[in-house]
Amino acid sequence: MVVLREGMCPGLDEDLVRDLRNADIKTVEDLVSSDTEKLAQKCSVSYKALLAIRRVLLAQHTAFPVSGADLYEELLSSTAILSSGNPSLDKLLDSGFYTGELTELSGGPGSGKSQVCFAASVHISHHLKQSVVFVDTTGGLTAGRLLQMLEAETGSREEQMEALQRIHVFRLFDVFSLLDCLYGLRAGILQQASVGGGGGSVKAVIVDSVSAVIAPVLGGKQNEGMSLMTQVGGVLKTIAKDFNIAALVTNHVTRSLSGEVQPGLGMSWSHVPRTRILLERVEAASAGCSSLRSATLIKSSRQPCNIRVEFDLQRWSRSKRGSEEMRTPEEMDSA
């Protein structure tokens, strides 16, 4: 609500603002919804003058209607789809990670959450030539691991170094540092067209893991912990939407009373991600493949839930047409 103040429109001077407040009219909404004739009598002001002020304020602050078609066109023009680099995951995600949205990967230790995040950042930086902000809260990310993945993508040392320059790593180990980092990103480098010396605008922000810094504050001081968790979710969603960025976070898992594996951080956090995927090991002793993982879609606004795919962490496919791996929804429909 917009608070009434002097000079908002002709005729709205200091004396009239004071009289309106004495009549319990403090906002534009209060003024336009009140009985103008009775209010003019209370404030000892001309009915005609007060009506003119009301009309000007209505014109200034009334939201104009927008058609659903206009909103859809705006959505199409602002949304891009970033391939994860893995065809199975892309199929599960309805072609990849969507900018403007927050996607969550949940799973237990060794389920492949970090591996997927590493590979996605490498794919986006190398094939799409876009920058990635990687927030590491567990200490699991190393330059050597990223370089190893890049060496599997290209034999050119120059291309490997350029891709590494486009991955910007922040190492943080508590929720307060994470919030400072996210707010700093929103006010800082994300405002720029590109960051660092590697070029390319930031198209993905990855937090591995968000639960590692939130779960410790959800103990004794429940109210404070819930507030901090809400702040983290809010700023991540704002960053994704305002800067047309794909946000990707990882989460741990817990077991329900019935023994079912489910993402951690509780019901309040479950409303934050737009898409949630559960990663699990696949028992494949007969095949001798310890790197086989399953991914189950447990929340999505585009795909039916409980779809399950399997993929091999050691066979993260190389893109043959990197320039086509980031496409708008219109391009996906025409493909």
C-alpha positions as CSV (number, residue, x, y, z in Angstrom):
1,M,0.0,0.0,0.0
2,V,1.2,3.5,-0.9
3,V,1.4,5.9,2.0
4,L,-0.1,9.4,1.4
5,R,2.5,12.2,1.4
6,E,2.8,15.8,0.5
7,G,3.4,16.5,-3.2
8,M,2.1,13.2,-4.6
9,C,-0.2,15.2,-6.8
10,P,-1.4,18.8,-7.2
11,G,-3.5,19.9,-4.3
12,L,-2.2,17.3,-1.8
13,D,-0.3,19.7,0.5
14,E,1.1,19.2,4.0
15,D,-2.1,20.5,5.7
16,L,-4.4,18.2,3.8
17,V,-2.2,15.2,4.4
18,R,-2.3,16.0,8.2
19,D,-6.1,16.4,8.1
20,L,-6.5,13.1,6.2
21,R,-4.4,11.3,8.8
22,N,-6.5,12.7,11.5
23,A,-9.5,11.2,9.7
24,D,-7.6,7.9,9.7
25,I,-6.9,8.1,5.9
26,K,-3.2,7.2,5.7
27,T,-2.8,5.4,2.3
28,V,-4.0,5.8,-1.3
29,E,-6.1,2.8,-0.8
30,D,-7.8,4.4,2.2
31,L,-8.5,7.6,0.2
32,V,-10.0,6.0,-2.9
33,S,-12.2,3.6,-0.9
34,S,-13.6,6.2,1.4
35,D,-16.8,8.3,1.0
36,T,-15.4,11.4,-0.7
37,E,-18.3,13.6,0.3
38,K,-18.1,12.8,4.0
39,L,-14.3,12.9,3.9
40,A,-14.4,16.4,2.4
41,Q,-16.6,17.5,5.3
42,K,-14.3,16.0,7.9
43,C,-11.2,17.6,6.4
44,S,-12.9,21.0,5.6
45,V,-11.9,20.8,2.0
46,S,-13.7,21.3,-1.2
47,Y,-15.5,18.2,-2.5
48,K,-14.5,19.0,-6.0
49,A,-10.8,19.4,-5.0
50,L,-10.8,16.1,-3.1
51,L,-12.5,14.3,-6.0
52,A,-9.8,15.7,-8.4
53,I,-7.0,14.4,-6.1
54,R,-8.8,11.0,-5.9
55,R,-8.9,10.8,-9.7
56,V,-5.2,11.6,-10.1
57,L,-4.1,9.1,-7.4
58,L,-6.3,6.4,-9.1
59,A,-4.6,7.1,-12.4
60,Q,-1.2,7.0,-10.9
61,H,-1.5,3.9,-8.8
62,T,-4.2,1.6,-10.3
63,A,-2.7,-1.5,-11.9
64,F,-3.7,-1.9,-15.5
65,P,-5.1,-5.3,-16.5
66,V,-2.8,-7.7,-18.4
67,S,-4.1,-10.4,-20.6
68,G,-3.1,-14.1,-20.1
69,A,-1.7,-14.1,-23.6
70,D,0.6,-11.2,-22.8
71,L,1.8,-12.9,-19.6
72,Y,2.5,-16.1,-21.6
73,E,4.5,-14.2,-24.3
74,E,6.5,-12.6,-21.5
75,L,7.2,-16.0,-20.0
76,L,8.3,-17.5,-23.3
77,S,10.6,-14.6,-24.0
78,S,12.3,-14.6,-20.6
79,T,12.7,-18.4,-20.1
80,A,15.6,-20.5,-21.3
81,I,16.3,-24.2,-20.8
82,L,19.8,-25.3,-19.8
83,S,20.7,-28.8,-20.6
84,S,22.2,-30.8,-17.7
85,G,24.5,-32.6,-20.1
86,N,22.7,-35.9,-19.4
87,P,19.9,-37.0,-21.7
88,S,18.1,-39.0,-19.1
89,L,18.0,-36.2,-16.6
90,D,17.0,-33.7,-19.3
91,K,14.1,-36.0,-20.2
92,L,13.0,-36.1,-16.6
93,L,13.3,-32.3,-16.3
94,D,11.3,-31.7,-19.5
95,S,14.5,-30.8,-21.5
96,G,16.7,-29.3,-18.7
97,F,16.9,-26.7,-16.0
98,Y,14.5,-23.8,-16.5
99,T,15.7,-20.3,-15.9
100,G,13.6,-18.3,-13.5
101,E,13.0,-21.4,-11.4
102,L,14.6,-23.3,-8.5
103,T,15.3,-27.0,-8.9
104,E,16.3,-29.3,-6.0
105,L,18.3,-32.5,-6.0
106,S,17.8,-34.5,-2.9
107,G,19.5,-37.8,-1.9
108,G,21.6,-39.6,0.7
109,P,25.4,-39.7,0.9
110,G,26.9,-41.1,-2.3
111,S,23.7,-40.6,-4.3
112,G,25.4,-38.4,-6.9
113,K,24.0,-35.0,-5.9
114,S,27.3,-33.2,-6.0
115,Q,28.4,-35.1,-9.1
116,V,25.4,-33.9,-11.0
117,C,26.0,-30.3,-9.9
118,F,29.7,-30.5,-10.9
119,A,28.8,-31.9,-14.3
120,A,26.0,-29.4,-14.9
121,S,28.3,-26.5,-14.1
122,V,31.0,-27.9,-16.5
123,H,28.4,-28.4,-19.2
124,I,26.9,-24.9,-18.9
125,S,30.3,-23.2,-18.8
126,H,31.9,-25.2,-21.6
127,H,29.2,-26.0,-24.1
128,L,26.8,-23.0,-23.4
129,K,29.7,-20.5,-22.8
130,Q,27.7,-19.1,-19.8
131,S,29.0,-18.3,-16.3
132,V,28.0,-20.3,-13.3
133,V,28.1,-19.3,-9.6
134,F,28.8,-22.4,-7.5
135,V,28.3,-22.1,-3.7
136,D,30.1,-25.0,-2.0
137,T,29.0,-25.5,1.6
138,T,30.5,-28.9,2.2
139,G,34.0,-28.4,0.9
140,G,33.5,-31.1,-1.8
141,L,34.3,-29.1,-4.9
142,T,37.9,-29.0,-6.1
143,A,39.4,-27.5,-9.2
144,G,41.0,-30.8,-10.0
145,R,37.6,-32.5,-10.2
146,L,36.2,-29.8,-12.5
147,L,39.3,-30.1,-14.7
148,Q,39.0,-33.8,-14.9
149,M,35.4,-33.5,-16.2
150,L,36.5,-30.8,-18.7
151,E,39.3,-33.0,-20.0
152,A,36.6,-35.6,-20.8
153,E,34.8,-32.9,-22.8
154,T,37.6,-31.3,-24.7
155,G,41.3,-31.9,-25.3
156,S,42.0,-28.2,-25.7
157,R,43.8,-26.7,-22.7
158,E,42.7,-23.2,-23.7
159,E,39.0,-24.3,-23.8
160,Q,39.4,-26.0,-20.4
161,M,40.9,-22.8,-18.8
162,E,38.2,-20.6,-20.4
163,A,35.5,-22.9,-19.0
164,L,37.1,-22.9,-15.5
165,Q,37.1,-19.1,-15.6
166,R,33.4,-19.1,-16.1
167,I,32.8,-21.1,-12.9
168,H,32.9,-18.8,-9.9
169,V,33.2,-20.7,-6.6
170,F,32.2,-19.5,-3.1
171,R,33.1,-21.6,-0.1
172,L,30.7,-21.0,2.8
173,F,29.9,-23.1,5.8
174,D,27.1,-21.4,7.7
175,V,23.7,-20.0,6.9
176,F,24.6,-16.4,7.7
177,S,27.5,-16.5,5.2
178,L,25.2,-18.0,2.6
179,L,22.7,-15.2,3.1
180,D,25.4,-12.6,2.8
181,C,26.7,-14.2,-0.3
182,L,23.3,-14.4,-2.0
183,Y,22.4,-10.9,-1.1
184,G,25.8,-9.8,-2.4
185,L,25.2,-11.6,-5.6
186,R,21.8,-10.0,-6.1
187,A,23.3,-6.5,-5.5
188,G,26.6,-7.1,-7.2
189,I,27.9,-9.3,-10.0
190,L,24.5,-10.5,-11.1
191,Q,23.7,-6.9,-12.0
192,Q,26.5,-7.0,-14.6
193,A,26.2,-8.5,-18.1
194,S,29.2,-10.8,-17.4
195,V,31.6,-11.6,-14.7
196,G,35.2,-12.4,-14.5
197,G,37.5,-12.8,-17.4
198,G,35.8,-15.8,-19.0
199,G,32.8,-13.9,-20.4
200,G,29.3,-15.1,-20.6
201,S,26.4,-13.9,-18.4
202,V,25.5,-15.8,-15.3
203,K,22.9,-18.4,-16.2
204,A,23.0,-20.7,-13.1
205,V,23.5,-20.4,-9.4
206,I,24.2,-23.8,-7.7
207,V,24.2,-24.3,-3.9
208,D,25.7,-27.6,-2.8
209,S,24.3,-28.2,-0.3
210,V,21.6,-25.9,1.1
211,S,20.6,-28.3,3.8
212,A,24.2,-28.5,5.2
213,V,23.9,-24.9,6.5
214,I,20.1,-24.8,7.2
215,A,19.7,-28.1,9.1
216,P,22.0,-27.1,12.0
217,V,19.9,-24.0,12.8
218,L,16.6,-25.9,12.8
219,G,17.2,-27.4,16.3
220,G,16.7,-25.6,19.5
221,K,15.9,-22.1,18.2
222,Q,13.2,-23.3,15.9
223,N,11.7,-19.9,15.2
224,E,15.0,-18.3,14.2
225,G,15.9,-21.3,12.1
226,M,12.6,-21.3,10.2
227,S,13.1,-17.6,9.5
228,L,16.6,-18.1,8.2
229,M,15.4,-20.9,6.0
230,T,12.6,-18.7,4.6
231,Q,15.1,-16.0,3.8
232,V,17.4,-18.4,1.9
233,G,14.5,-19.7,-0.1
234,G,13.1,-16.3,-0.8
235,V,16.4,-14.8,-2.0
236,L,17.1,-17.8,-4.2
237,K,13.7,-17.6,-5.9
238,T,14.1,-13.8,-6.3
239,I,17.6,-14.2,-7.9
240,A,16.2,-16.9,-10.3
241,K,13.2,-14.8,-11.4
242,D,14.7,-11.3,-11.5
243,F,17.9,-12.3,-13.3
244,N,16.5,-15.0,-15.5
245,I,18.8,-17.6,-13.9
246,A,18.4,-21.3,-13.2
247,A,18.9,-22.0,-9.5
248,L,19.9,-25.5,-8.4
249,V,20.3,-26.7,-4.8
250,T,21.0,-30.0,-3.1
251,N,19.2,-31.4,0.0
252,H,19.7,-34.3,2.3
253,V,17.0,-36.9,2.9
254,T,15.1,-38.3,5.9
255,R,12.7,-41.1,6.5
256,S,9.0,-40.7,7.2
257,L,7.2,-42.6,10.0
258,S,6.4,-45.2,7.4
259,G,10.0,-45.6,6.4
260,E,9.7,-43.8,3.1
261,V,12.7,-41.8,1.9
262,Q,11.8,-38.1,1.5
263,P,13.7,-34.8,1.1
264,G,14.8,-33.0,4.2
265,L,14.1,-29.6,5.7
266,G,10.4,-30.3,6.3
267,M,7.1,-29.2,4.8
268,S,7.9,-25.4,4.8
269,W,10.9,-25.9,2.5
270,S,9.0,-28.2,0.2
271,H,7.1,-25.2,-1.2
272,V,10.3,-23.4,-2.2
273,P,11.6,-25.6,-5.2
274,R,9.6,-25.6,-8.4
275,T,11.0,-29.0,-9.3
276,R,12.3,-31.7,-6.9
277,I,14.3,-34.8,-7.9
278,L,15.2,-37.7,-5.6
279,L,18.5,-39.4,-6.4
280,E,19.3,-42.9,-5.2
281,R,21.9,-45.6,-5.8
282,V,20.8,-48.5,-8.0
283,E,21.7,-52.0,-6.7
284,A,23.3,-53.4,-9.8
285,A,25.7,-56.0,-8.5
286,S,25.0,-58.3,-11.4
287,A,25.9,-55.6,-13.9
288,G,29.0,-54.6,-11.8
289,C,28.1,-50.9,-12.2
290,S,28.6,-49.1,-8.9
291,S,28.0,-45.7,-10.6
292,L,24.4,-46.4,-11.7
293,R,21.9,-44.0,-10.2
294,S,18.2,-43.5,-10.3
295,A,16.4,-40.1,-10.5
296,T,12.7,-39.9,-9.5
297,L,10.6,-36.8,-10.1
298,I,8.7,-36.0,-6.9
299,K,7.5,-32.5,-7.7
300,S,7.0,-30.7,-11.0
301,S,4.6,-28.2,-12.6
302,R,5.2,-29.7,-16.1
303,Q,5.7,-33.5,-15.8
304,P,3.7,-36.2,-14.0
305,C,5.3,-37.1,-10.7
306,N,7.0,-40.4,-9.8
307,I,8.6,-40.7,-13.3
308,R,11.9,-42.6,-12.8
309,V,15.0,-42.8,-15.0
310,E,18.4,-44.4,-14.5
311,F,21.8,-43.0,-15.6
312,D,25.5,-43.7,-15.1
313,L,27.5,-41.1,-13.4
314,Q,30.6,-42.2,-15.3
315,R,28.9,-41.7,-18.7
316,W,28.0,-38.1,-18.5
317,S,27.4,-37.6,-22.2
318,R,29.2,-35.0,-24.3
319,S,27.2,-32.5,-26.2
320,K,27.7,-32.6,-30.0
321,R,25.9,-29.3,-30.5
322,G,26.6,-27.0,-27.6
323,S,25.0,-24.0,-29.2
324,E,21.7,-25.8,-29.3
325,E,21.8,-26.9,-25.6
326,M,20.2,-23.7,-24.3
327,R,16.9,-23.1,-26.0
328,T,13.7,-21.2,-25.4
329,P,10.4,-23.1,-25.0
330,E,9.4,-21.9,-28.5
331,E,12.5,-23.5,-30.0
332,M,11.9,-26.7,-28.0
333,D,8.3,-26.9,-29.5
334,S,9.6,-26.4,-33.0
335,A,12.4,-28.9,-32.7
